[in-house]
Amino acid sequence: MKEISEIKQELEFAAEVMRGLPPVKVQGFGRSWPDFVQQEAQNEAGEQVFCRPSGADIERMDQILGWLRPLNAGETRLVWQRANHVPWKKLCDEFKVHRSKLSEKYNIALAKVQVCAGEAECR
């Protein structure tokens, strides 16, 4: 069975891969600004340019996201936002609960994920 710290790292990896995927765009609409010029501007501004994730990374991300199936919508949102490093204060405002209660809910959700991560196939 995986440790909670390993599960947190895996969820953070999945969130990082998700950020590296290209954005979903509406077909037929383009921009007039060329890609290479925009990337140069981003590099000069000091922004980090992400490499596209590999197929193996995407498969691993899909497997990790499968661990979230036993969670309800609120638990999934909490776990995913923590994987994306959303601050506790912002989450407390969103969920309308105190930090200690939210942390308790987070730990319970991670325990559910831990059980699911240990199984070969999660329902």
C-alpha positions as CSV (number, residue, x, y, z in Angstrom):
1,M,0.0,0.0,0.0
2,K,1.3,3.4,-0.9
3,E,2.1,6.0,1.8
4,I,0.1,9.2,2.0
5,S,3.2,11.3,1.0
6,E,3.7,9.2,-2.1
7,I,0.0,9.7,-3.0
8,K,0.4,13.5,-2.6
9,Q,3.5,13.4,-4.9
10,E,1.6,11.3,-7.5
11,L,-1.4,13.7,-7.4
12,E,1.0,16.7,-7.8
13,F,2.6,14.9,-10.8
14,A,-0.8,14.4,-12.3
15,A,-1.7,18.1,-11.8
16,E,1.6,19.1,-13.4
17,V,0.9,16.9,-16.5
18,M,-2.6,18.3,-16.7
19,R,-1.1,21.9,-16.8
20,G,1.3,20.8,-19.6
21,L,-1.5,19.6,-21.9
22,P,-2.5,22.0,-24.7
23,P,-5.6,24.1,-24.0
24,V,-9.0,23.1,-25.5
25,K,-9.9,25.5,-28.3
26,V,-12.9,26.1,-30.4
27,Q,-12.4,24.9,-33.9
28,G,-12.2,27.6,-36.6
29,F,-10.9,30.4,-34.4
30,G,-7.3,31.3,-34.6
31,R,-5.0,34.1,-33.5
32,S,-3.0,36.3,-35.6
33,W,0.0,36.3,-33.3
34,P,2.5,33.6,-34.4
35,D,3.4,30.9,-31.9
36,F,7.2,31.3,-32.0
37,V,7.0,35.1,-31.4
38,Q,4.6,34.5,-28.5
39,Q,7.0,31.9,-26.9
40,E,9.9,34.3,-27.3
41,A,8.0,37.0,-25.5
42,Q,7.1,34.6,-22.8
43,N,10.8,33.5,-22.4
44,E,11.9,37.1,-22.3
45,A,9.4,37.9,-19.6
46,G,10.9,35.1,-17.5
47,E,7.9,32.8,-17.6
48,Q,8.5,29.1,-17.5
49,V,7.7,27.3,-20.8
50,F,6.4,23.8,-20.2
51,C,7.4,20.8,-22.4
52,R,4.5,18.8,-23.6
53,P,4.0,15.6,-21.5
54,S,4.8,12.3,-23.1
55,G,2.3,9.5,-23.8
56,A,3.6,7.6,-20.8
57,D,3.1,10.6,-18.5
58,I,-0.5,11.0,-19.8
59,E,-1.2,7.3,-19.1
60,R,0.2,7.6,-15.6
61,M,-1.9,10.7,-15.0
62,D,-5.1,8.8,-16.1
63,Q,-4.3,6.0,-13.7
64,I,-3.7,8.5,-10.9
65,L,-7.0,10.3,-11.7
66,G,-8.7,6.9,-11.5
67,W,-7.8,6.9,-7.8
68,L,-10.2,9.8,-7.2
69,R,-13.3,7.7,-8.2
70,P,-14.4,6.7,-4.7
71,L,-14.5,10.4,-3.6
72,N,-17.5,12.6,-3.7
73,A,-17.4,15.8,-5.7
74,G,-16.4,18.0,-2.7
75,E,-13.6,15.7,-1.7
76,T,-12.3,15.4,-5.3
77,R,-12.3,19.2,-5.6
78,L,-10.4,19.6,-2.3
79,V,-7.8,16.9,-3.1
80,W,-7.3,18.2,-6.7
81,Q,-6.9,21.9,-5.5
82,R,-4.4,20.9,-2.9
83,A,-2.4,19.0,-5.6
84,N,-2.4,22.3,-7.5
85,H,-1.0,24.0,-4.4
86,V,-4.1,26.2,-3.8
87,P,-3.5,27.9,-0.4
88,W,-5.5,26.6,2.6
89,K,-6.9,30.1,3.3
90,K,-8.5,30.2,-0.1
91,L,-9.9,26.7,0.3
92,C,-11.3,27.6,3.8
93,D,-13.1,30.6,2.2
94,E,-14.5,28.4,-0.6
95,F,-15.6,25.5,1.5
96,K,-16.8,27.7,4.4
97,V,-15.1,25.7,7.1
98,H,-12.2,26.2,9.5
99,R,-8.7,25.1,8.5
100,S,-8.6,22.2,11.0
101,K,-11.9,20.8,9.8
102,L,-10.8,21.2,6.2
103,S,-7.5,19.4,7.0
104,E,-9.5,16.6,8.6
105,K,-11.6,16.2,5.5
106,Y,-8.5,16.3,3.3
107,N,-6.8,13.5,5.3
108,I,-10.0,11.4,5.2
109,A,-10.2,11.8,1.4
110,L,-6.5,10.9,1.1
111,A,-7.1,7.8,3.2
112,K,-9.9,6.8,0.7
113,V,-7.5,7.4,-2.2
114,Q,-4.8,5.3,-0.4
115,V,-7.2,2.4,-0.3
116,C,-8.0,2.8,-4.0
117,A,-4.4,3.3,-5.0
118,G,-3.6,-0.1,-3.4
119,E,-6.2,-2.0,-5.5
120,A,-5.5,-3.2,-9.0
121,E,-8.7,-1.7,-10.3
122,C,-10.7,0.9,-8.5
123,R,-14.5,1.2,-8.8
